[in-house]
Amino acid sequence: MNAVVILLVGVAVLVCGYIFYGSWLAKQWGVDPKRTTPAHTEEDGVDYVPAKAPVLFGHHFSSIAGAGPINGPIQAAVFGWVPVMLWILIGGIFFGAVHDFGALFSSIRNKGQSIGEVISTSIGTRAKKLFLIFSYLTLILVVAAFASIVANTFCATYVDGAVDFAASDANLTTCMISILFILIAIVFGFCVYRRNAPLWVSTIIGVVAIVICMVIGMNWHPGFMYHSTNFWMVIIGIYILIASVTPVWILLQPRDYLSSFLLYFMMIVAVVGIIGAHPTLDIPAFTGFVDTVAPTGSSLGTLFPALFVTIACGAISGFHSLVGSGTTAKQLDKEADAKPIAYGGMLVECGLALISLCAVGFIWSSYSAGETVAPTAVFATGIAKMVSMIPGLGSDAVYKVVYAMLILAVSAFCLTSLDTATRLARYMFQEFWLEPGQSYKDAKGYKATLANPYVATVITVVLGIALGVAGYAKIWALFGAANQLLAALALLAVAAWLGKEGRNNKMFLFPMAFMLIVTLTSLVFTFKSNLTAAIGGTGDVFSIIRALLCVLLFVLALVLAVEGVQTISKYNKKKA
């Protein structure tokens, strides 16, 4: 199959989904452009701050994207390009975009509070507590993982106790650019939000500044930056500690907005490479219902449920509901912006997932042979090779520059997702101690202390960084199922809330049921494999821990599903 056909057909389907299905959803739910949003009614200058639609789209897209739409499709390509493409398109339009749009909309109709609060008002307080515990633990794992990933892209390489300057060059470039990028974002935010500089002028200057940062970062590495992974873990911990309590206009909004241009650039370069080279992909259309390719040496197992757990951000991801209802809802200027930001943002991410599929399909022989298997490297290698095939660009220099820029863009988004996840975890921790409608200023006694934003942030950062240093990878294997379970529960929450409001919620019922079946099946398979390993003596203590966590997640899902379904049935009967 030609890569251009996959890309153009996929994009055309996504555009149709946005125009027709997205508009229908907005009408069914009663999106009101004239209704005042929480960004205005609850404005506090810290978390609730109205943002212009392009700026908020940049924040939202940067936060939900990360490396997810790159990693998932590449890993799931072992089943062939047809099942991957179908799940990206069907999942994106009817599952993921509905999930993201619904989470954001329900949140802005509940004072910009999280999905946990939506559950509290529509299902019950116990369900809210269970959901917040699950969400918080998931976010701690995200903080640990992304902090570790970022630290490993910043650290120096040591050989016999001494710094290897040549081997450290790529990491120090990424580190230097990232630091300069943060400084530019702060200046950008100050100019736009405190000096009312025109957004388009500031954007042009900001993009030029990004290019200058890249040039500086590629040519200058100060001596103070050469440090170990653990040193950078501490520095990153301090950074996210500050970033998650700083007013969003200072860092979060401007940094994510400017970061989005790196992703746009990455996608434009990829599209140019695919169209310019228009290669015929070697990847089979369908390889079978069982992963026999196993390029990493470890099989994904059967197509169901592996395909639907592996491809998360490119089709549906529970993390998106936390972003939409955690930070985006608090900055939404108008309800009319919800559709392009949430529904549209998810479909753009689906487009990136299609690009990832083309990249792995182009170097399929190398990937399937286990020669190039790291998803980020697969993506950068595939796109860079396609760009270098374009007449006039076929040189090693072009390949190296494109490859380096793509790696840099992915690394920047890991940092973006990191402090967004920290802020979201802080919200979750605070909400756990509060009653419906309360703010942390209303709490009394020990709850007032624990709900304090600074205390909640310190606890979150310490737990996340400690887990990152201790080795999050031991339980990371459960993240895929946990993330998709979170999506199922978010769909359940929004369906219950819409039922309570007397609105049409039928578009949530099948995606919710399907994702519950997928995640519960995945948890059963994971439990069985870990228990077998523990009993057979081939596992370790973490095999037992993972098996126990599978049981806890399974029980949690069943309890929330039963309560949610009962609530939805009650509202539907009342409506009838």
C-alpha positions in Angstrom: 0.0 0.0 0.0 1.2 3.5 -0.9 1.8 5.7 2.1 0.1 8.7 0.5 -3.1 6.7 0.1 -3.1 5.8 3.8 -2.5 9.4 4.8 -4.9 11.1 2.5 -7.8 8.7 2.9 -7.3 8.8 6.7 -7.2 12.6 6.9 -10.4 12.8 4.7 -12.3 10.4 7.0 -11.1 12.4 10.1 -12.2 15.7 8.5 -15.7 14.3 7.7 -15.9 13.0 11.3 -15.2 16.5 12.7 -17.6 18.3 10.4 -20.6 15.9 10.7 -20.3 13.8 13.9 -18.6 16.5 16.0 -21.3 19.1 15.0 -24.1 16.6 15.8 -22.6 15.9 19.2 -22.5 19.6 20.0 -26.1 20.0 19.1 -27.2 16.9 21.1 -25.5 18.1 24.2 -26.6 21.7 24.0 -23.3 23.5 23.6 -24.1 27.2 24.1 -21.6 29.8 22.7 -23.3 32.5 24.8 -23.0 30.7 28.1 -20.3 32.1 30.5 -17.5 29.5 31.2 -15.8 28.8 34.5 -12.7 30.5 33.2 -14.7 33.7 33.8 -17.0 32.9 36.6 -14.3 31.2 38.7 -11.3 33.3 37.5 -8.5 33.4 40.1 -5.5 34.3 38.1 -3.8 31.0 38.9 -5.7 28.0 37.6 -8.9 29.7 36.2 -7.6 32.0 33.5 -9.4 32.6 30.1 -7.2 31.7 27.1 -7.5 32.5 23.5 -8.6 29.5 21.4 -5.3 29.1 19.5 -3.3 29.3 22.8 -5.6 26.8 24.6 -5.5 24.4 21.6 -1.7 24.5 21.8 -1.8 23.7 25.5 -4.4 21.0 25.2 -2.8 19.4 22.1 0.7 19.5 23.6 -0.5 17.9 26.8 -2.4 15.0 25.3 0.0 14.2 22.5 3.4 13.5 23.9 4.9 10.3 22.6 1.6 8.3 22.8 0.4 8.6 19.2 3.9 7.7 18.0 4.6 4.7 20.3 1.2 3.0 20.1 0.7 2.6 16.3 4.3 1.6 15.8 4.1 -1.2 18.4 0.7 -2.4 17.2 1.9 -2.5 13.6 2.8 -6.1 14.2 -0.8 -6.9 13.4 -0.7 -5.2 10.0 -1.6 -1.8 8.7 -5.3 -2.5 8.2 -6.3 -3.2 11.8 -4.2 -0.3 13.0 -5.7 2.2 10.5 -9.2 1.0 11.2 -8.8 1.4 15.0 -7.2 4.9 14.6 -10.1 6.1 12.4 -13.1 4.4 14.1 -11.6 4.7 17.6 -10.7 8.4 17.0 -14.0 9.6 15.6 -16.5 7.5 17.7 -14.5 6.7 20.8 -11.6 9.1 21.6 -12.9 12.4 20.3 -16.3 11.7 21.9 -14.5 10.9 25.1 -12.4 14.1 25.0 -15.2 16.4 24.0 -17.6 14.9 26.6 -15.1 15.1 29.4 -14.3 18.8 28.6 -18.0 19.7 28.2 -19.2 18.0 31.4 -16.4 19.7 33.3 -17.2 23.3 32.1 -20.8 22.6 33.2 -19.5 21.6 36.6 -17.4 24.8 37.4 -14.3 23.4 35.6 -13.8 20.6 38.1 -12.5 17.2 37.3 -14.3 14.1 36.1 -14.2 13.0 39.7 -16.5 15.9 40.6 -18.8 15.0 37.7 -19.0 11.5 39.1 -19.8 12.9 42.5 -22.8 14.9 41.3 -24.2 12.2 39.0 -23.3 8.9 40.5 -22.2 9.4 44.1 -19.5 10.4 46.6 -18.1 6.9 47.0 -17.7 6.5 43.2 -15.9 9.8 43.2 -13.5 8.8 45.9 -12.7 5.5 44.1 -12.2 7.3 40.8 -9.9 9.9 42.3 -7.7 7.3 44.0 -7.4 5.4 40.7 -6.7 8.6 38.7 -4.1 9.9 41.2 -2.2 6.7 41.3 -2.2 6.6 37.5 -0.9 10.1 37.3 1.9 9.4 39.9 3.0 6.6 37.5 2.9 9.1 34.6 5.0 11.6 36.6 7.5 9.0 37.5 7.8 7.7 33.9 8.0 11.0 32.2 10.4 12.5 34.8 12.7 9.5 34.2 12.4 9.8 30.4 13.2 13.5 30.4 16.1 13.0 32.9 17.6 10.4 30.6 17.4 12.8 27.7 19.2 15.5 29.7 21.9 13.5 31.5 25.6 13.2 30.5 27.1 9.9 29.6 29.8 8.5 31.9 32.6 6.1 31.0 34.8 4.8 33.8 33.5 7.6 36.1 34.4 10.4 33.6 32.1 12.3 31.3 32.2 11.2 27.7 31.6 14.6 26.0 31.1 13.2 22.5 28.4 10.6 23.7 26.7 13.3 25.8 26.4 15.8 22.9 22.8 14.9 21.8 21.4 14.9 25.4 23.0 18.2 26.3 21.6 19.7 23.1 18.1 18.7 24.2 18.7 19.9 27.7 20.0 23.3 26.6 17.1 23.9 24.2 14.6 22.8 26.8 15.9 25.3 29.4 16.0 28.2 26.9 12.5 27.2 25.7 11.1 27.7 29.3 12.7 31.1 29.5 11.1 32.2 26.2 7.7 30.9 27.3 7.8 33.0 30.5 8.7 36.1 28.4 5.9 35.3 25.9 3.3 34.9 28.6 4.3 38.2 30.3 4.0 40.0 26.9 0.7 38.5 25.9 -1.1 38.5 29.2 0.4 41.5 31.1 1.4 43.8 28.2 -1.5 42.8 25.9 0.9 42.3 23.0 -0.9 41.1 19.8 -0.9 37.3 19.7 0.1 37.1 16.0 3.1 39.4 16.6 4.1 37.5 19.7 3.8 34.2 17.9 6.1 35.2 15.1 8.7 36.5 17.5 8.2 33.4 19.7 8.8 31.0 16.7 11.9 32.9 15.6 13.1 32.7 19.2 12.6 28.9 19.2 14.8 28.6 16.1 17.5 30.7 17.8 17.2 28.5 20.9 17.8 25.5 18.7 20.9 27.0 17.1 22.3 28.0 20.5 21.5 24.6 22.0 23.2 22.7 19.1 26.4 24.7 19.5 26.8 25.6 23.2 26.7 23.3 26.2 27.8 25.0 29.5 29.9 22.9 31.8 27.3 23.1 34.6 24.9 20.9 32.6 27.0 17.7 32.6 25.3 15.7 35.4 23.9 12.3 36.1 20.3 11.1 35.7 19.5 11.3 39.4 20.8 14.9 39.5 18.4 15.8 36.7 15.6 13.9 38.4 15.9 16.2 41.4 16.1 19.3 39.2 13.0 18.2 37.2 11.2 17.6 40.5 11.9 21.2 41.6 10.8 22.4 38.2 7.5 20.6 38.2 6.9 21.6 41.9 7.1 25.3 40.8 5.4 24.8 37.5 2.3 23.1 38.9 1.5 25.9 41.3 2.5 28.9 39.2 -0.3 30.8 37.5 -1.1 29.2 34.2 -0.5 32.4 32.2 3.1 32.5 33.3 4.3 29.1 32.0 1.7 26.5 31.2 -0.3 28.4 28.6 2.6 30.1 26.7 5.0 27.1 26.9 2.4 24.6 25.7 1.3 27.0 22.9 4.8 27.5 21.7 5.6 23.8 22.1 2.7 23.0 19.8 4.6 24.7 16.9 7.3 22.1 17.3 4.7 19.4 16.9 3.1 21.2 13.9 6.6 21.5 12.4 7.2 17.8 13.0 3.9 16.9 11.4 4.5 19.2 8.4 7.9 17.7 7.8 6.4 14.2 8.0 3.6 15.0 5.5 6.1 16.6 3.1 8.3 13.5 3.4 5.3 11.1 2.8 3.9 13.0 -0.2 7.3 13.9 -1.6 8.7 10.3 -1.4 5.2 8.6 -1.8 6.8 5.2 -1.0 5.1 1.8 -1.3 5.1 0.4 2.2 6.4 -3.1 2.9 4.2 -3.7 5.9 1.6 -6.5 5.4 -2.1 -5.6 5.5 -2.8 -8.2 8.1 -0.4 -10.5 9.8 -2.9 -12.6 11.9 -4.7 -12.5 15.2 -1.6 -13.4 17.2 1.6 -11.3 17.3 4.2 -13.6 15.8 6.5 -10.8 14.6 7.6 -9.7 18.1 10.4 -7.4 17.0 11.4 -6.7 20.6 11.5 -10.4 21.4 8.3 -10.1 23.5 4.9 -10.8 21.8 2.0 -8.5 22.3 -0.3 -11.6 22.4 -3.6 -11.7 20.6 -5.1 -8.9 18.6 -7.9 -8.6 21.1 -7.3 -6.9 23.5 -3.7 -6.0 22.6 -4.5 -3.7 19.7 -7.0 -1.6 21.7 -4.7 -1.3 24.7 -1.5 -0.6 22.8 -3.0 2.1 20.6 -4.3 4.6 23.2 -3.5 8.2 22.4 -4.0 7.6 18.7 -7.5 6.4 19.2 -8.8 6.8 22.8 -6.9 7.6 26.0 -8.1 8.1 29.6 -5.3 10.6 30.3 -7.1 13.0 27.9 -10.1 13.2 30.1 -7.9 14.3 33.0 -6.3 17.0 30.9 -9.6 18.2 29.4 -11.4 18.3 32.8 -8.3 19.3 34.7 -6.6 22.2 33.0 -8.3 22.9 29.7 -11.8 23.4 31.2 -10.4 26.0 33.6 -9.1 28.1 30.7 -11.9 27.7 28.1 -13.0 31.2 27.0 -16.2 30.1 25.2 -18.2 26.9 25.0 -18.0 27.1 21.2 -14.2 26.5 21.6 -14.8 23.1 23.1 -15.4 21.3 19.8 -12.3 22.4 18.0 -10.1 22.1 21.0 -11.3 18.7 22.4 -12.9 16.9 19.4 -10.6 18.5 16.9 -7.5 18.1 19.0 -8.1 14.3 19.3 -8.5 14.0 15.5 -5.3 15.9 14.8 -3.6 13.4 17.1 -5.2 10.6 15.0 -3.5 12.2 12.1 -0.1 11.9 13.9 -0.9 8.3 14.6 -1.4 7.7 10.8 1.9 9.3 10.1 3.5 7.0 12.7 2.0 4.0 10.8 3.5 5.2 7.6 6.9 5.6 9.2 7.0 2.1 10.6 5.6 0.7 7.4 8.4 2.4 5.4 11.2 0.7 7.4 9.2 -2.4 8.1 12.0 -4.9 7.2 14.3 -3.2 9.7 11.6 -3.0 12.4 10.3 -6.6 12.0 13.9 -7.9 12.0 14.5 -6.2 15.4 17.2 -3.9 14.1 15.3 -0.6 14.8 12.6 -1.1 17.4 12.5 1.9 19.8 9.3 3.7 18.6 10.9 7.2 18.7 13.8 6.0 16.7 11.5 4.2 14.2 9.4 7.3 13.7 12.4 9.6 13.2 14.3 7.1 11.0 11.2 6.5 8.8 10.3 10.1 8.3 13.9 11.3 7.9 14.5 8.6 5.2 11.4 9.7 3.3 12.4 13.3 3.4 15.9 12.5 2.1 14.3 10.6 -0.8 12.8 13.8 -2.2 14.8 15.1 -5.2 17.3 17.8 -4.1 17.2 16.7 -0.4 19.1 13.4 -0.7 22.1 14.0 1.5 23.3 12.7 4.8 23.2 16.3 6.2 19.4 16.6 5.5 18.8 13.2 7.1 20.7 14.0 10.2 19.1 17.4 10.7 15.5 16.0 10.2 16.2 13.0 12.5 17.6 15.3 15.3 14.7 17.7 15.0 12.1 14.9 15.2 13.8 13.4 18.3 13.9 16.9 19.9 10.2 17.5 19.3 9.2 14.2 20.9 11.5 15.0 23.9 10.0 18.4 24.3 6.5 17.0 24.5 7.5 14.5 27.2 8.4 17.6 29.4 5.2 19.3 28.5 3.1 16.3 29.5 5.1 15.9 32.7 4.2 19.2 34.4 0.6 19.0 33.1 0.3 15.5 34.8 1.8 17.0 38.0 -0.8 19.8 38.0 -3.6 17.3 37.3 -2.4 15.0 40.1 -2.4 18.0 42.5 -6.1 18.8 41.5 -7.0 15.1 42.1 -5.3 15.0 45.5 -7.1 18.3 46.6 -10.5 17.2 45.4 -10.2 13.9 47.4 -10.4 15.8 50.7 -13.2 18.2 49.7 -16.9 17.9 49.7 -19.0 18.7 46.5 -18.8 22.5 45.8 -16.0 23.1 48.3 -12.7 24.8 47.5 -9.5 24.2 49.5 -10.2 27.5 51.3 -13.5 26.0 52.7 -11.9 22.9 54.2 -11.3 22.6 58.0 -8.8 20.7 60.2 -6.4 18.2 58.6 -8.4 18.4 55.3 -7.4 22.1 55.0 -3.8 21.1 55.2 -4.0 18.2 52.8 -6.1 20.2 50.3 -3.7 23.1 50.3 -2.2 23.3 46.8 1.4 23.6 48.0 1.1 20.6 50.3 -0.7 18.6 47.6 2.0 19.4 45.1 4.9 18.6 47.4 3.4 15.2 48.2 2.7 14.5 44.5 6.2 15.5 43.4 8.0 13.5 46.1 6.0 10.4 45.3 6.5 10.7 41.6 10.2 11.4 41.7 10.8 8.7 44.3 9.0 6.1 42.1 11.0 7.3 39.1 14.3 6.8 40.8 13.2 3.5 42.4 12.2 2.1 39.0 8.7 2.7 37.6 9.3 0.2 34.8 8.5 -2.7 37.2 4.8 -1.8 37.1 4.7 0.3 33.9 3.4 -2.8 32.0 0.0 -2.2 33.7 -0.2 1.4 32.5 -1.8 0.6 29.1 -4.7 -1.3 30.7 -5.0 1.3 33.5 -5.1 4.2 31.0 -7.8 2.5 28.9 -9.8 1.6 32.1 -9.7 5.3 32.9 -11.1 6.1 29.5 -14.0 3.6 30.1 -14.7 5.2 33.5 -14.7 8.7 32.0 -17.1 7.6 29.3 -19.3 6.1 32.1 -19.1 9.4 34.1 -20.1 11.6 31.2 -22.9 9.3 30.1 -24.3 9.4 33.7 -24.1 13.1 33.8 -25.8 13.6 30.5 -28.5 11.3 31.6 -29.0 13.3 34.7 -29.2 16.5 32.6 -31.8 14.9 30.4 -29.5 14.9 27.3 -28.8 12.2 24.7 -26.1 9.9 26.1 -26.5 6.9 23.8 -23.3 7.7 21.8 -21.4 6.8 25.0 -22.9 3.4 25.7 -21.2 1.2 23.2 -17.7 2.8 23.5 -18.0 2.6 27.3 -19.0 -1.1 27.2 -16.4 -2.0 24.6 -13.5 -0.3 26.6 -14.6 -2.0 29.8 -14.5 -5.4 28.1 -11.1 -4.6 26.5 -9.5 -3.5 29.8 -11.0 -6.3 31.9 -9.9 -8.9 29.4 -6.4 -7.3 29.3 -6.2 -7.4 33.1 -7.2 -11.0 33.2 -4.5 -11.9 30.7 -1.9 -9.9 32.6 -3.0 -11.4 36.0 -2.7 -14.9 34.5 0.8 -14.4 33.0 2.2 -12.8 36.2 0.7 -15.4 38.5 2.0 -18.2 36.3 5.4 -16.6 36.4 5.3 -16.3 40.2 4.2 -19.9 40.7 6.6 -21.3 38.2 9.6 -19.5 39.7 10.4 -17.5 36.5 9.0 -14.3 38.0 10.1 -12.1 40.9 8.3 -10.1 43.7 7.0 -7.6 41.2 5.2 -10.4 39.4 3.1 -10.9 42.5 2.7 -7.1 42.9 1.5 -6.7 39.3 -1.0 -9.6 39.8 -2.4 -8.0 42.9 -2.7 -4.7 41.1 -4.6 -6.4 38.3 -7.1 -7.7 40.9 -7.5 -4.3 42.5 -8.1 -2.6 39.1 -10.5 -5.3 38.1 -12.6 -4.9 41.3 -12.5 -1.1 41.0 -13.8 -1.2 37.5 -16.6 -3.6 38.4 -17.7 -1.5 41.3 -17.8 1.7 39.4 -19.3 0.1 36.3 -22.2 -1.4 38.4 -22.9 1.9 40.1 -22.6 3.8 36.9 -24.9 1.5 34.9 -27.5 1.6 37.7 -27.4 5.4 37.6 -27.7 5.6 33.8 -30.6 3.2 33.9 -32.3 5.3 36.6 -31.9 8.5 34.6 -33.1 6.9 31.4 -36.2 5.5 33.1 -36.9 8.9 34.6 -36.5 10.6 31.2 -38.8 8.0 29.6 
